[in-house]
Amino acid sequence: MTSASGVPGVFAVQCPNPKCRKYMLVEEHDRGMVVPCLLCKTPIRVGGAPSGSSSTGRAPSSGTAR
């Protein structure tokens, strides 16, 4: 799989710190983990789903609760 960065297994995350907001490239094996921002050291939780999937946080349209 090739990400938006054009490098397989690597994708971008943004620091949640409003004073930093730096983008970093992280590797596929870091998915679901917490990594420190390279600039300000704020912990960043790396997303669990690939950026191509849509996770809006809404309930499924089928109405099935889990």
C-alpha positions as CSV (number, residue, x, y, z in Angstrom):
1,M,0.0,0.0,0.0
2,T,1.3,3.5,-0.9
3,S,0.2,6.4,1.3
4,A,-0.3,10.1,0.3
5,S,3.4,10.7,0.9
6,G,4.2,8.2,-1.9
7,V,6.2,5.9,0.4
8,P,4.8,2.5,1.2
9,G,4.1,2.0,4.9
10,V,4.6,5.6,5.9
11,F,1.9,8.2,6.6
12,A,1.7,11.7,8.1
13,V,0.3,12.7,11.5
14,Q,-0.1,16.2,12.9
15,C,0.9,17.3,16.4
16,P,-2.2,18.1,18.4
17,N,-0.4,20.9,20.4
18,P,-2.0,24.2,19.1
19,K,1.4,25.9,19.5
20,C,3.2,23.3,17.4
21,R,0.9,21.6,14.8
22,K,4.0,20.0,13.1
23,Y,3.4,17.2,10.6
24,M,5.6,14.1,10.9
25,L,5.9,10.9,8.9
26,V,5.4,7.8,10.9
27,E,5.7,4.1,9.9
28,E,2.9,1.6,9.5
29,H,4.2,-0.4,12.6
30,D,3.5,2.7,14.8
31,R,-0.3,2.6,14.0
32,G,-2.3,2.5,17.2
33,M,0.7,3.6,19.3
34,V,1.6,6.9,21.1
35,V,4.7,8.6,19.7
36,P,6.3,11.9,20.9
37,C,6.3,14.9,18.6
38,L,9.8,15.5,17.2
39,L,9.6,19.2,17.9
40,C,7.7,19.7,21.2
41,K,7.6,16.2,22.6
42,T,3.7,16.2,22.9
43,P,2.4,12.6,22.9
44,I,0.6,11.8,19.6
45,R,-1.7,8.8,19.3
46,V,-1.2,7.4,15.8
47,G,-4.5,6.6,14.1
48,G,-5.6,3.0,13.9
49,A,-7.3,3.1,10.5
50,P,-5.7,3.9,7.2
51,S,-6.3,7.5,6.0
52,G,-8.4,6.2,3.1
53,S,-11.2,4.9,5.4
54,S,-13.9,7.1,6.7
55,S,-14.4,7.1,10.5
56,T,-16.8,9.9,11.3
57,G,-17.7,8.6,14.8
58,R,-21.4,8.2,13.8
59,A,-23.4,5.1,14.4
60,P,-23.7,2.7,11.5
61,S,-26.5,3.4,9.1
62,S,-28.0,-0.1,9.7
63,G,-29.0,1.0,13.2
64,T,-27.2,-1.9,14.8
65,A,-25.7,-1.0,18.2
66,R,-22.6,-2.8,19.4
